[in-house]
Amino acid sequence: MYYLLVSFNKQNISPMNYWLMKTEPGTYSWDNLVSDKKTTWDGVRNFQARNNLKAMRKGDLVFIYHSGEEKSIVGIAEISKESFADPNDKAWAAVEISCKKKLKKPVSLSTIKADKRLSNMYLVRAARLSVQAVKKEEYDCVLQWSEA
């Protein structure tokens, strides 16, 4: 007998998805999201990243990654509003995210690259993609690193 364990989001009965969104902390940081409580994630101008935005579902969890000098996953947000037209250009997509929790310890890109379990993570393989899918196993591994 086999059992399949699947995470579900609270809003519906579909499997929960996990994501990573990159931001320059000088432009919009984790602290900005904490202060704002929620924000519209717009301005994405890459087709693959746009498709990822369109695939997001309310309740999905999102790592917030500070690019630039910091290069670390710093917090977890939640999709609070599914894909809608980017307010600045209707041909592109946006989502609304809300602040969920700050990681106890940021997880650096160097830590992620050093962990063989994360060698297939988009952050390692397609580093320039600003909105990325994250597998459940990768999500759990990053959370372990944040607790270490």
N, C-alpha and C positions, 0 to 999 in steps of 0.2 A: 504494500500500500504506500502511495506517495502523497505528500501534502505540499501544497504550494502556499507560501506565505507572501502576501501582497500588502503593501501599505495603501490605505485609502484616505483621500482628503475628506474633510468634514462636510463639504457642501454637496457632494454627490457620491455616487457609487463607482466612479471610475478610479483607476489606480492613480495615486499621487505621483506627480513628476517633481523632479529636483532640477534646479538651474543655478547658473552663476552669471552675475552681471558685473561688468567692469566699470569702474568710475575713477576719474582723476580726483584725488581728495581735495585738490585746490579748486576744482570746479564744483563738485558736489560730493561730500564725504558722508561716511556713516553718521557722524555727529549731526550733520544737516538733516538726515533722515530721522534721527531720534528727535530732534527739535521740531521738525515738521509733522511727525507721526506718520504721514503718508505723502507720496508724491507720484506724479505722472512720469513714467520712464519713456521719454520720447527722444527724437533726434537720431535714432538709429538708422544708418544709411548703408546697410549691408544686407544683401538678399537672404543669406543664411540666418543672420541674426534676426531679421524681420520675420522669417518663417518660425523661428523659435519663439518670438513674442506671440505670434498667432496661435501657437500650440499650447501656450500657458493657460491653466485653468485656475479659477478661484480656489484658494487654499493651498496651491502648490508652494513649496518652499524654495527660497532663492538665497544663495550665498552672495554677499556683497564683497567684491574684491577691489582693494585699492591698488591701482596701477601706479606707474611712475616710480618714484624712489622707494616707496613702501613695499610693493609687490606682495601683498598678503590678503588672505580672506579674513575679514574682521567682524562680520556679523551675518545674521539671518533675517531676511525679510519674507513677507508672505504676499502672494498675489491677491489683491483685494478687489480688483476689477479686471476682467478678461479683456482681451484685445479689442481695441477700437482704433479709429483713424487718428493718426498723428495730427494734433491740432495745427501744426505748422505746414504740413504737407499731407493731404488726404491719401496719397498713393502709398504712404508708409504706415506702419502700425505703432501703437503705444499700448502700455498697460499701466495700471496703478498698483503700486506696492506700498505695503505698510511695514513699519518697524516691528520685528518680532523679538529678537534678543541679540545682544552683543556676545561674541565668543569670549570665553574666559581668557583665552590667549590667542592672539592672531596666529594664523598658520601661513607661513611664508612659502613663496614659490619654490625656494631652494629645498625646504622640507618636503614639499609635494613631489618635486623631481627626484629626490633621494629615495622615496618609498616605491619599491617595485610594484606594489599593489595599485599604484596610481599612474603607472607608466602609459596607460591608454586614455587617461583623462584628457578631454579637449584642451584644458589649460596647458597641458604639456605638449600635445600634438599640434594644436591649432591656436597658438598663443595669442594671435592678433584678433581672434573672434571676440566681439564684445558681449554677446549674449550666447551662453553655451548650455547645452544639456549636461546634466550630471547624473550618473548612475547611482542607484540606492547604495551600493557597496562603497562607491567613492565618497558619497555624502557621509556615510557612517564612519569611514576611515578618517576623513577630515575632522569630524566631531571628536574622534578619539585623540587626534593630535592636539586639538584645542583644549582638551582636558588634561593633557600630560604635563 
